[in-house]
Amino acid sequence: MRRLSFIALLALAASVTAAPPPQPLGQLSVTTTPKGASIAVDGTKYGNAPATIPNLSTGDHLVVVTLADYEEARRKRLGVAADTPHRLVHRKLLR
């Protein structure tokens, strides 16, 4: 009986697939001129510049910075890559 249970356990273990490795995360440091602009990444607000946004998935992101009396600045398809996990972005805001 023990031998049968051990064989059944081995068969079950072999049929379970390993979970995929976790996706690497990156971070984005945002600075603006003038300082203090509001930062949103993919529609989520992250405070005011300068700021570092942690735990971003690799791939493209939309970064929007706004400040009263200045034009909104957008950066589409800003990539965070696994081989460069820390990306620095600077936006000069225009009146």
Summary of the structure (lengths in Angstrom):
residues: 95
radius of gyration: 22.5
end to end distance: 80.6
largest distance: 80.6
contacts: 235
relative contact order: 0.25
helix: 15%
strand: 53%
